[in-house]
Each structure stands twice: as C-alpha cells, then as structure tokens.
Amino acid sequence: MTRPVFRFAPSPNGELHLGHAYSALLNARLARETGGRLLLRIEDIDIGRCTPEFEEAIYRDLAWLGIEWEEPVRRQSEHFADYAEALHRLIDAGLAYPSFMSRGEARAMIVEAEANGREWPRDPDGAPLFPTAERGLSSRERRTQIDEGEPFAWRLDIDAALAHASTPILWDEQGSGPTGESGRVTADPAAWGDVVIARKEVPTSYHLAVVVDDALQGVTHVVRGRDLFHATAVQRLLQELLGLSAPVYLHHDLVLGDDGRKLSKSRKDTGLAALRTAGLTPTDVTRMVGL
C-alpha cells in the first residue's frame, strides 16, 4: 500500500506567521497519524522577492516547532526546466497564448467598458477578469512583438482548454470551501478567465509550478488554507490537460488576526521569530492555533 505524501510549501518572501504554523503543524500531524511522508518545498519562483535569508528563517522556524521533513528539499528555482517542458506542451496544443497587454492597459479597457454600461465579469476573489482580446492575434503579430522584445505573459486560453479537457472536472475535498463545499467538488476554472501560466522571463507561474511539483513528488494530499479553495479549479484543469494525477485536497480554516482579516507576511502579523523572541514555546504556538 502506497504511503500518503503530504507537503508544506512556503514562499521565502517574508517571515512565517501563525497561519503558516497551523498549516505546517497540521500537515505534520496528518502525515504522522497516517504513517505518511512529509515533504518541504520552497516555492521561490518569484526571484525578485524571495531571499536566502527568508529561506533559512523557514528552516529555523519549522525546526523550532519540532517539525521534521524529508531531504532533499525541492526548491522551485532549481527546476525551471520541468515547468518549461509543461508550458511548451500547452503552447504546442494551442492552449496558451502570449499576452502583451499591460495591467494598466487592461484596467483602462475595463473602465471604459463599464462606463459604457457593460458589466465586466469578475473572478472568485472579486477582481475583473483579464481581457481576452489578444487571443485573436495572428502568429505573425505575436512573433513580431516577441522579436521586438515586448514584455508578455503566457495566458491559458480558458475556452480552448475546457474544450480540450474531459468534463466535468472534479476533485476530492476532505476539508471544506468558503460556503461549506466538501466531498466531491465540481471545479469551475472558467471563473478565473485566462490566467497567467508563465512570464517572458520566468517559464512558470504558481498554478503551473505547483501541479508539476505535486506530480513529480508524488504528493497524494494537499493540505492548505481555505483561501486557495477556488484556485484548485485552475490547478485541476492543468492536471487534466497535462495528464497529471490529482491529489486529495483538504482546505483548512485560516488563522485570523484580531481585526478578522487573514494573517499576512506584508503586515508582519504574529511572526514566529518574534513570538520565539518574546519567550513563547512551540507548545504555546500549537495551542494558539488550536491544535
């Protein structure tokens, strides 16, 4: 019988806080209770914001919590070739296209459309969907702009992708979504529109890297915060398009701040290093997150 494989996958772009502690401790507990394995993955594709110092802090904080993980640790920045191979499969299948429109240009188009009475669609987070005008660019137009050095992002053509994939797209949910969804969940990737799957200078995005990593590492259980519940739809679509196995998902409750908002690295909320300096113990942290 195959042992369950869990993973904790932080980004080294800030200090870990109580929310990360909850997720890491829960993954470790579930791995221990099921006789499974626990992997640590460093999601550092954002090379502009991720630093070695924050990565070292992750190891230090997790060790302080008493969490043990298997070696070697997979660092995404060392595996761009894996993501590039998956990206080119999508491009070759006609499921991705280069988008040269800047965010400012997109905002201007959306503002103009709404001013003219058009109701612009929005994603599950409430953000306007990116315009799809560039789907229709010819191969020659695309090549000219690329050769001229125009910045661009590779976007998934959601309509073509859904036509290519088998439907319905489902996933097994052992936790629950924001409105109580659990069990066998039907994914709705169209709600996100033409998402970015790579950029000119980096051959991947979060969505693409995470599904490639989970497949290559044999991850069977993805345990993470409920804020990523709806994003699972895009990842399940990519798994279908690339022929990758789908893990079981468990989206857990978020640890919220005193103001009711989810904790944030940028706000330096309840950082583990600060709590340790203040004299708290790993037992204190485990109690604070409800485990």
C-alpha positions as CSV (number, residue, x, y, z in Angstrom):
1,M,0.0,0.0,0.0
2,T,1.4,3.4,-1.0
3,R,2.1,5.7,1.9
4,P,0.4,9.1,1.8
5,V,2.6,12.0,0.9
6,F,1.9,15.5,2.3
7,R,3.8,18.7,1.7
8,F,4.3,22.1,3.2
9,A,5.2,24.6,0.6
10,P,6.0,28.1,1.8
11,S,7.5,31.0,-0.2
12,P,10.7,32.6,1.2
13,N,9.4,36.2,0.6
14,G,8.7,37.0,4.3
15,E,8.7,35.5,7.8
16,L,6.4,32.7,8.7
17,H,3.5,33.6,10.9
18,L,0.8,31.7,12.9
19,G,-1.1,30.9,9.8
20,H,1.9,29.1,8.3
21,A,2.5,27.4,11.7
22,Y,-1.1,26.0,11.6
23,S,-0.7,24.6,8.1
24,A,2.7,23.1,8.8
25,L,1.7,21.5,12.1
26,L,-1.5,20.1,10.5
27,N,0.4,18.6,7.6
28,A,2.9,17.1,10.1
29,R,0.2,15.7,12.3
30,L,-1.7,14.1,9.4
31,A,1.5,12.6,8.0
32,R,2.2,11.1,11.4
33,E,-1.3,9.8,12.0
34,T,-1.5,8.1,8.6
35,G,2.1,6.7,8.5
36,G,2.7,9.1,5.6
37,R,5.7,11.2,4.5
38,L,6.1,14.9,4.9
39,L,7.9,17.0,2.2
40,L,9.1,20.5,2.4
41,R,9.1,22.5,-0.8
42,I,10.4,26.1,-1.2
43,E,8.3,27.9,-3.7
44,D,10.7,30.6,-4.8
45,I,9.8,31.3,-8.5
46,D,9.4,35.0,-7.5
47,I,13.1,35.5,-7.7
48,G,12.7,39.3,-7.1
49,R,11.1,38.9,-3.7
50,C,12.4,35.6,-2.4
51,T,15.7,35.7,-0.5
52,P,18.1,33.1,1.0
53,E,17.7,34.8,4.4
54,F,13.9,34.2,4.4
55,E,14.5,30.6,3.3
56,E,16.9,30.0,6.2
57,A,14.3,31.5,8.5
58,I,11.8,29.0,7.3
59,Y,14.1,26.1,8.2
60,R,14.8,27.6,11.6
61,D,11.1,28.3,12.4
62,L,10.0,24.8,11.4
63,A,12.8,23.1,13.3
64,W,11.8,25.2,16.4
65,L,8.2,23.9,16.0
66,G,9.6,20.3,16.1
67,I,8.6,19.6,12.5
68,E,10.7,17.1,10.6
69,W,10.7,16.7,6.8
70,E,12.4,14.6,4.2
71,E,15.5,15.7,2.4
72,P,16.3,16.9,-0.1
73,V,14.1,20.0,-0.1
74,R,12.8,20.9,-3.5
75,R,13.5,24.5,-4.5
76,Q,11.4,25.6,-7.4
77,S,14.0,28.0,-8.8
78,E,16.2,24.9,-9.5
79,H,13.6,23.2,-11.7
80,F,12.5,25.8,-14.3
81,A,13.3,23.2,-17.0
82,D,10.4,21.0,-15.6
83,Y,8.0,23.9,-15.8
84,A,9.2,25.0,-19.3
85,E,8.5,21.5,-20.6
86,A,4.9,21.5,-19.3
87,L,4.4,25.1,-20.6
88,H,5.5,24.1,-24.1
89,R,3.1,21.2,-24.1
90,L,0.3,23.6,-23.5
91,I,1.6,26.1,-26.2
92,D,2.1,23.3,-28.8
93,A,-1.5,22.1,-28.1
94,G,-2.8,25.6,-28.9
95,L,-4.0,26.2,-25.3
96,A,-1.8,29.1,-24.3
97,Y,-1.0,32.5,-26.0
98,P,1.3,35.4,-25.3
99,S,-0.4,38.4,-23.9
100,F,1.3,41.8,-24.3
101,M,-1.3,43.9,-22.7
102,S,-0.1,45.6,-19.5
103,R,-2.2,45.7,-16.4
104,G,-2.7,49.4,-16.9
105,E,-4.0,48.9,-20.4
106,A,-6.3,46.2,-19.1
107,R,-7.7,48.4,-16.4
108,A,-8.3,51.2,-18.9
109,M,-10.2,48.8,-21.2
110,I,-12.3,47.6,-18.3
111,V,-13.1,51.1,-17.0
112,E,-14.2,52.2,-20.5
113,A,-16.4,49.1,-20.9
114,E,-18.0,49.6,-17.5
115,A,-18.5,53.3,-18.3
116,N,-20.4,52.3,-21.4
117,G,-22.7,50.1,-19.3
118,R,-21.0,46.7,-19.7
119,E,-20.9,44.5,-16.6
120,W,-17.4,43.1,-16.6
121,P,-17.0,39.6,-15.2
122,R,-15.1,39.1,-12.0
123,D,-13.2,36.1,-10.6
124,P,-14.0,34.4,-7.2
125,D,-11.7,37.0,-5.4
126,G,-13.7,39.8,-6.9
127,A,-11.0,41.0,-9.4
128,P,-12.0,41.8,-13.0
129,L,-11.1,39.0,-15.5
130,F,-8.3,39.9,-17.8
131,P,-9.4,40.9,-21.3
132,T,-9.3,38.2,-24.0
133,A,-8.7,40.5,-27.0
134,E,-5.2,39.1,-27.7
135,R,-6.5,35.6,-28.3
136,G,-7.1,36.6,-31.9
137,L,-3.6,37.9,-32.7
138,S,-2.0,36.1,-35.6
139,S,1.1,34.1,-35.3
140,R,3.0,36.7,-37.3
141,E,1.8,39.5,-35.0
142,R,2.8,37.6,-31.9
143,R,6.2,36.7,-33.3
144,T,6.9,40.4,-34.3
145,Q,6.1,41.6,-30.8
146,I,8.2,38.9,-29.2
147,D,11.1,39.6,-31.5
148,E,10.9,43.3,-30.7
149,G,11.4,42.5,-27.0
150,E,7.9,43.4,-25.9
151,P,7.2,42.1,-22.3
152,F,4.5,39.5,-22.2
153,A,2.9,36.7,-20.2
154,W,1.7,33.3,-21.3
155,R,-2.0,33.0,-20.6
156,L,-4.2,29.9,-20.7
157,D,-6.9,30.2,-23.3
158,I,-9.6,29.0,-20.9
159,D,-12.2,28.3,-23.6
160,A,-9.8,26.2,-25.7
161,A,-8.5,24.5,-22.5
162,L,-12.0,23.5,-21.4
163,A,-12.9,22.2,-24.9
164,H,-9.7,20.1,-24.7
165,A,-10.3,18.7,-21.3
166,S,-12.7,16.0,-20.2
167,T,-15.6,17.4,-18.3
168,P,-16.8,17.6,-15.6
169,I,-13.6,18.4,-13.7
170,L,-13.8,17.2,-10.1
171,W,-11.7,17.0,-7.0
172,D,-12.0,15.2,-3.7
173,E,-12.3,17.7,-0.8
174,Q,-11.7,16.4,2.7
175,G,-12.0,19.9,4.2
176,S,-14.5,22.5,3.0
177,G,-14.8,25.6,0.9
178,P,-15.9,29.1,2.0
179,T,-19.5,28.2,1.8
180,G,-19.2,24.6,3.1
181,E,-18.4,22.7,-0.1
182,S,-16.9,19.3,0.7
183,G,-16.8,15.7,-0.7
184,R,-16.7,15.5,-4.5
185,V,-16.4,19.1,-5.7
186,T,-17.0,20.2,-9.3
187,A,-14.3,22.6,-10.4
188,D,-15.2,25.9,-12.2
189,P,-11.9,27.0,-13.8
190,A,-13.8,29.3,-16.2
191,A,-14.5,31.6,-13.3
192,W,-10.8,32.7,-13.4
193,G,-10.6,33.5,-17.1
194,D,-7.4,33.4,-19.0
195,V,-5.0,33.0,-16.1
196,V,-1.2,33.6,-16.3
197,I,0.7,30.4,-16.5
198,A,4.2,31.8,-17.2
199,R,6.0,35.0,-18.0
200,K,8.6,36.1,-20.5
201,E,11.5,35.9,-18.0
202,V,10.1,33.0,-15.8
203,P,8.7,29.9,-17.6
204,T,6.0,29.3,-15.0
205,S,3.5,30.7,-12.5
206,Y,2.2,29.5,-9.2
207,H,-0.5,27.4,-10.8
208,L,1.7,25.6,-13.3
209,A,4.6,25.0,-10.9
210,V,2.5,23.6,-8.1
211,V,0.8,21.0,-10.3
212,V,4.1,19.9,-11.9
213,D,5.8,19.7,-8.5
214,D,3.0,17.8,-6.8
215,A,3.0,15.2,-9.6
216,L,6.8,14.8,-9.7
217,Q,7.0,14.5,-6.0
218,G,4.1,12.0,-5.8
219,V,2.1,14.2,-3.4
220,T,-1.2,12.5,-2.5
221,H,-2.7,15.0,-0.1
222,V,-2.6,18.8,-0.4
223,V,-3.4,20.4,2.9
224,R,-3.6,24.2,2.7
225,G,-5.6,27.3,3.7
226,R,-9.2,27.8,2.6
227,D,-8.2,31.0,0.7
228,L,-6.9,28.7,-2.0
229,F,-10.0,26.6,-2.3
230,H,-11.3,28.2,-5.6
231,A,-7.8,28.3,-7.1
232,T,-7.9,24.5,-7.0
233,A,-10.2,24.7,-10.1
234,V,-7.4,26.1,-12.2
235,Q,-4.9,23.5,-10.9
236,R,-7.3,20.6,-11.6
237,L,-7.7,21.8,-15.1
238,L,-4.0,22.0,-15.7
239,Q,-3.6,18.5,-14.2
240,E,-6.2,17.2,-16.7
241,L,-4.5,19.0,-19.7
242,L,-1.1,17.7,-18.7
243,G,-2.2,14.2,-17.8
244,L,-1.1,14.5,-14.2
245,S,-2.6,12.7,-11.2
246,A,-4.9,14.6,-8.8
247,P,-4.2,14.6,-5.1
248,V,-6.8,14.7,-2.4
249,Y,-7.3,18.3,-1.1
250,L,-8.0,19.5,2.4
251,H,-8.6,23.2,2.7
252,H,-8.4,24.2,6.4
253,D,-9.6,27.2,8.4
254,L,-7.5,30.3,8.3
255,V,-5.9,31.8,11.4
256,L,-7.3,35.3,11.5
257,G,-5.9,38.5,13.2
258,D,-7.7,40.5,15.8
259,D,-9.3,42.5,13.0
260,G,-10.8,39.5,11.4
261,R,-8.5,39.5,8.4
262,K,-6.2,36.6,7.4
263,L,-2.6,37.0,8.5
264,S,-0.2,38.5,6.1
265,K,3.6,38.4,5.7
266,S,3.5,42.0,4.5
267,R,1.8,43.2,7.7
268,K,4.3,41.1,9.8
269,D,1.4,39.5,11.7
270,T,2.3,37.2,14.5
271,G,5.7,36.2,13.1
272,L,7.1,33.0,14.6
273,A,10.5,34.6,15.1
274,A,9.0,37.5,17.1
275,L,6.9,35.0,19.2
276,R,10.0,33.0,19.9
277,T,12.0,36.1,20.9
278,A,9.1,37.1,23.2
279,G,9.6,33.8,25.1
280,L,6.8,31.7,23.7
281,T,7.3,28.0,23.2
282,P,6.3,25.6,20.4
283,T,3.6,24.3,22.8
284,D,2.3,27.8,23.1
285,V,2.1,28.2,19.4
286,T,0.4,24.9,18.9
287,R,-2.2,25.9,21.5
288,M,-2.7,29.4,19.9
289,V,-3.6,27.8,16.5
290,G,-6.0,25.4,18.0
291,L,-4.0,22.1,17.6
